[in-house]
Amino acid sequence: MLNNLPNKIGLEFAPYSYTVERGKIKEFSHAIGDDNSIYYSVEAAKSAGFRDVPVPPTFATVIDMWAGPDFEQLIEALEINPLKVLHGEMQYTYVGDICAGDTIHCSSKVTEAIEKRKMNLFTIETKYKNQHDELVLISRSVVIERQ
């Protein structure tokens, strides 16, 4: 068991920002097999009530991968064995739209660190705010370290 597990609660990662591009939305949508025209066409997006091409629900993964802490930084900050890491669950709560052209500013911190069934579970919550400082998304990710 990690003897300083409770000390990880509240651990904050360096903030990061990402400007959403139509091309990345299109690439991501294609990669996940979503052919909804709102992800490919400004006209279709506007007809559906968006101000520009919106991001698909799991697009926050792109923001995190391109701008957030990388795997090595995560492992170092949590002080866990990279050979024993599993990805647990992922949850997205949208409270606003994210569209092409938005600059998203992110802050992440550990909100829970517990031991359960010979595993250390870390919940990392990320808040995503747009260029107007409006909260648009909250994600929660669970990182599992097998003991």
Beta strands, then each sheet from edge to edge (+ up, - down):
strand 1: 16-19
strand 2: 85-94
strand 3: 103-116
strand 4: 119-129
strand 5: 135-146
sheet 1: 1+ 3- 4+ 5- 2+
end
